[in-house]
Amino acid sequence: MSFSLDDLARRVGAGERPALARALSLVERDVSSGATLVARLAQQLGRAHVVGITGPPGAGKSTLVGVLARQFLERGQRVAVLAVDPSSPVSGGALLGDRFRIGECADDRSFVRSTATRGSLGGLTAAARQMVRLMDAAGYDLVLVETVGTGQSEIDVAELADSLLVIFPPGLGDELQAIKAGILELADLLVVSKSDTGAAVQAGQSLQSAAHMWRKAPPIHPVSALSGAGIAALADAILARTDQAGSAARAASGGAPVTRGAMVERFEALWRELGRRLPFSAAEHLAPQLLDAAADDPASRLRVRISLGEGGSALHLGAVAGALAFADASGLRCTVGEPDVAGGSLDLLLDVPA
């Protein structure tokens, strides 16, 4: 049975699990259609509290996610889980092992989905971002997002999440540097996993000793998914945050906040559409580059430079400038600067119309 996007959006908004599964598969196959679907559910976004869970490989993220999900279900919450698994560099596929470690909760109030990075060079894919929004629109109280490990994915999930948990496994010693200081400063909650081991005390002390170097010192929660120690207290801390500004701010704005990550996603969709409209291969002749934000730029503004690649010419830049006239249809306002013919570049300023 096939559904129109309007019908699918209606069913997802009504919380129908089969419709949500179908919508998530659509997003994985076709990000552009997924963006259209999410746009039709805009009025139902911003209700869920999104919890990002990250940390180095082997920290016990998936096990902790499964235990937390069951804890939330026992407290009457509706819980969706998105586990991002690494892709094979050869086939592009993934084992999706996180789904096995998390376990399927035998409860209609839960939904577990795995997705692959699909060759992404780091960070959350556009599909993963949209999948989180669809879970939000489907009426889940909490959406738990587990990332593949340390790196750009943490920065992306920090932008997407209302609460960010960084898991710090014991036995790392001086490897505190392995978890970048930047992501530790973004953390809302720090979790020392495997607290039933002797090395966990030392791990907690290592975090505590470094806390004075951070702009904020997030609370540290030692937990053991095996014995259950500390799990209830961690769940309490997360639920306490659901009453704070994160989710409420998103709901008040009428939908998900426009973050830099979301703007990058919109530009990527715009660039793909541009490639279909141009009479030449944009990938072969042009190279987009994200520029640093100006000091007074809001998160909803993106600066991009299009440079000529091998075989490119001023005619290619002119074609891009003309084709960008359709940018408003993608929910973006695009200001095109004068082409720098000598330098072989074209600067764009993209923002969201008020």
C-alpha positions in Angstrom: 0.0 0.0 0.0 1.4 3.4 -0.9 0.5 6.7 0.8 0.7 10.2 -0.4 3.0 12.5 1.6 -0.1 14.3 3.1 -1.6 10.9 4.2 1.7 9.7 5.6 2.2 13.0 7.5 -1.3 12.6 9.0 -0.6 9.1 10.1 2.8 9.9 11.6 1.3 12.8 13.5 -1.4 10.5 14.8 1.4 8.3 16.3 0.9 5.2 14.0 4.0 3.1 14.4 3.8 1.5 10.9 3.5 4.9 9.3 6.5 6.2 11.3 8.5 3.2 10.2 7.5 3.9 6.5 8.4 7.6 6.9 11.8 6.8 8.4 12.6 4.5 5.5 11.5 7.2 3.0 13.9 9.6 4.7 16.8 7.2 4.3 16.0 6.7 0.6 15.2 10.3 -0.3 16.2 13.2 1.9 14.4 15.7 -0.2 11.0 13.9 0.2 11.8 13.5 3.9 12.3 17.3 4.2 8.9 17.9 2.6 7.3 15.4 5.0 9.0 17.1 8.0 7.8 20.5 6.8 4.2 19.2 6.7 4.5 18.2 10.4 6.0 21.5 11.5 3.2 22.3 13.9 3.8 19.0 15.7 7.5 19.5 16.3 9.1 20.6 19.5 7.2 18.4 21.9 9.8 15.7 22.5 12.9 16.1 24.7 15.8 15.0 22.6 18.6 13.3 24.5 22.0 12.9 22.7 24.1 10.1 24.1 27.7 9.9 23.0 31.2 8.9 24.0 34.1 6.8 22.8 33.7 3.3 21.4 33.4 0.7 24.1 31.9 3.1 26.6 28.7 1.1 26.9 26.5 3.6 25.1 24.1 1.1 23.6 23.7 -0.9 26.8 23.0 2.3 28.8 20.5 3.4 26.2 18.5 0.2 26.5 18.5 0.4 30.3 17.4 4.0 30.3 14.7 3.4 27.8 13.2 0.7 30.0 13.5 3.0 33.0 11.6 5.8 31.2 8.9 3.3 30.1 8.4 2.3 33.7 7.7 5.9 34.5 5.0 6.2 31.9 7.1 8.0 29.2 6.8 7.2 25.5 10.4 6.6 24.2 11.9 6.5 20.7 15.5 5.5 20.1 17.7 6.3 17.1 21.0 4.4 17.1 23.5 5.6 14.5 25.8 2.7 13.4 29.0 3.0 11.3 28.9 2.0 7.6 31.2 -0.4 5.9 33.7 1.6 3.8 33.4 -1.2 1.1 29.7 -1.9 0.8 28.2 1.1 2.5 26.0 -1.2 4.7 26.1 -1.6 8.4 25.6 -4.4 10.9 23.2 -2.3 12.9 24.5 -4.0 16.0 23.3 -1.2 18.3 19.8 -2.4 17.8 20.7 -5.8 19.2 22.5 -4.4 22.2 19.7 -1.9 23.0 17.1 -4.6 22.6 13.5 -4.2 21.4 11.3 -3.1 24.3 8.1 -5.1 24.2 5.9 -2.1 24.6 3.8 -0.1 22.2 5.1 3.1 23.8 8.6 2.5 22.5 10.2 2.6 19.1 13.8 1.6 18.2 15.4 2.3 14.9 19.0 2.0 13.7 20.4 3.9 10.8 23.8 3.8 9.1 26.2 6.7 8.6 26.2 5.7 4.9 29.7 7.0 4.2 29.3 10.4 6.0 32.7 11.9 6.7 31.6 12.8 10.2 28.6 14.1 12.1 25.0 13.2 11.8 23.6 12.7 8.3 20.7 14.8 7.0 18.6 11.7 7.1 19.4 11.1 10.8 18.3 14.7 11.7 15.0 14.3 9.9 14.4 10.9 11.5 14.7 12.5 14.9 12.2 15.2 13.9 9.7 12.5 12.7 10.0 10.7 16.0 9.3 14.0 17.7 6.2 14.6 15.5 5.0 11.0 16.2 4.3 12.0 19.8 7.2 10.4 21.7 8.0 12.1 25.0 11.7 11.3 24.8 13.9 10.7 21.7 17.3 9.1 22.6 20.0 9.5 19.9 23.1 7.4 20.2 26.0 8.4 18.0 28.9 6.3 16.7 31.6 7.8 18.8 33.7 10.9 19.4 34.2 13.4 16.6 32.0 15.7 14.6 29.0 13.6 15.5 29.1 14.9 19.0 29.1 18.5 17.8 26.1 17.8 15.6 24.1 15.9 18.2 24.8 18.8 20.7 23.1 21.2 18.3 20.2 18.8 17.8 19.6 17.6 21.4 18.0 19.4 24.4 20.2 17.4 26.7 23.6 15.9 25.9 25.1 13.0 27.8 28.8 12.2 27.4 29.8 8.8 28.6 33.2 8.4 30.1 34.3 4.8 30.5 36.7 3.7 33.3 40.2 2.6 32.5 41.1 5.5 30.1 43.7 7.0 32.4 45.2 10.0 30.7 43.0 9.4 27.7 40.7 12.1 28.9 42.1 13.9 25.9 40.5 11.2 23.7 37.2 12.9 24.5 37.7 16.4 23.1 37.5 19.2 25.7 35.0 21.0 23.5 32.4 18.2 23.7 32.9 17.9 27.4 32.1 21.6 27.7 28.9 21.0 25.7 27.8 18.2 27.9 24.8 18.7 30.2 25.4 15.4 32.1 28.6 13.4 32.4 28.2 9.7 32.9 30.9 7.3 34.2 29.9 3.9 33.0 30.7 0.5 34.5 30.7 1.9 38.0 30.8 -1.6 39.4 34.5 -1.8 38.4 37.4 -0.5 40.5 38.6 1.8 37.7 35.4 3.8 37.7 36.3 5.7 40.9 39.5 6.9 39.2 37.6 7.9 36.1 35.2 10.0 38.2 38.2 11.7 39.9 39.8 12.4 36.5 36.6 14.2 35.3 36.2 16.0 38.6 39.8 17.3 38.5 39.4 18.6 35.0 36.0 20.3 35.7 37.5 23.6 36.8 38.9 24.1 33.3 35.4 24.2 31.8 33.0 27.1 31.5 30.3 24.9 33.1 30.8 21.9 35.3 28.1 19.4 34.4 27.1 16.9 37.1 28.8 13.5 37.1 26.8 10.4 37.3 28.5 7.0 38.0 26.2 4.2 36.7 26.3 0.5 36.1 23.9 -0.9 33.5 24.8 -4.4 34.8 23.8 -3.8 38.5 21.4 -0.9 37.9 23.4 1.3 40.3 22.9 5.0 39.5 20.4 4.4 36.6 17.4 5.8 38.5 19.3 8.9 39.6 20.4 9.5 36.0 16.8 9.1 34.7 15.7 11.6 37.3 18.3 14.1 36.2 17.2 13.7 32.5 13.5 14.0 33.3 14.2 17.1 35.5 15.7 18.7 32.4 12.6 18.1 30.4 10.9 20.8 32.4 13.6 23.3 31.7 14.1 25.6 28.7 15.2 23.1 26.0 11.9 21.5 24.9 9.8 24.5 25.9 11.8 26.9 23.8 11.4 24.6 20.7 7.7 24.3 21.3 7.3 28.1 21.8 9.0 28.7 18.5 6.5 26.6 16.7 8.9 23.9 15.8 12.5 22.8 16.0 15.1 25.5 16.4 17.1 26.6 13.4 20.7 25.6 14.2 23.8 25.8 12.1 23.5 22.0 11.6 20.0 22.4 10.3 21.1 25.2 8.0 23.9 23.0 6.6 21.3 20.3 6.0 19.1 22.7 4.1 22.0 23.9 2.0 23.0 20.3 1.2 19.4 19.7 -0.1 19.6 22.9 -2.0 22.9 21.9 -3.6 21.5 18.5 -4.6 18.5 20.2 -6.3 20.9 22.7 -8.0 22.8 19.7 -9.4 19.7 18.4 -11.0 18.8 21.8 -12.6 22.2 22.8 -14.0 23.2 21.7 -17.5 26.6 20.5 -16.2 27.9 18.5 -13.3 28.2 20.8 -10.3 30.3 18.2 -8.5 32.9 18.2 -11.2 33.2 22.0 -11.8 32.3 23.6 -8.5 33.3 23.2 -4.8 31.1 24.6 -2.0 32.9 25.6 1.2 31.2 26.6 4.5 32.7 29.9 5.8 33.1 30.8 9.4 30.2 32.7 10.9 30.6 36.5 11.5 30.5 37.6 15.1 26.9 38.9 14.9 25.5 36.1 12.8 22.6 34.2 14.2 22.5 30.4 14.1 20.0 30.6 11.2 22.5 32.3 8.9 25.0 30.4 6.8 27.9 31.8 4.7 29.0 29.7 1.7 31.7 30.2 -0.9 31.4 28.4 -4.3 34.8 28.0 -5.8 35.7 26.8 -9.3 37.1 23.4 -9.5 39.2 21.8 -12.2 37.7 22.7 -15.6 35.4 25.3 -14.1 34.8 28.7 -15.6 33.1 32.0 -15.0 30.2 30.7 -17.0 29.6 28.0 -14.4 29.6 30.6 -11.6 27.1 32.7 -13.5 24.8 29.7 -14.0 24.9 29.0 -10.3 23.9 32.6 -9.5 21.0 32.4 -11.9 19.8 29.0 -10.7 19.8 30.1 -7.0 16.7 32.2 -7.8 14.6 29.2 -6.7 16.2 29.1 -3.2 13.0 30.5 -1.5 11.2 27.3 -2.4 13.6 25.4 -0.1 12.6 27.6 2.8 15.8 29.6 2.4 16.5 33.2 1.5 19.7 33.3 -0.6 21.6 36.5 -1.2 24.1 36.1 -4.0 27.2 38.2 -4.0 29.0 39.5 -7.1 31.1 36.7 -8.7 34.8 37.1 -8.1 35.9 36.2 -11.6 39.6 36.7 -10.9 39.5 34.6 -7.8 37.1 32.1 -9.3 34.5 32.2 -6.5 31.0 33.2 -5.6 29.8 34.0 -2.0 26.3 33.2 -0.8 24.5 34.3 2.3 21.6 32.0 3.3 19.1 32.6 6.1 15.5 31.8 7.0 12.9 34.4 6.2 11.2 35.9 9.2 
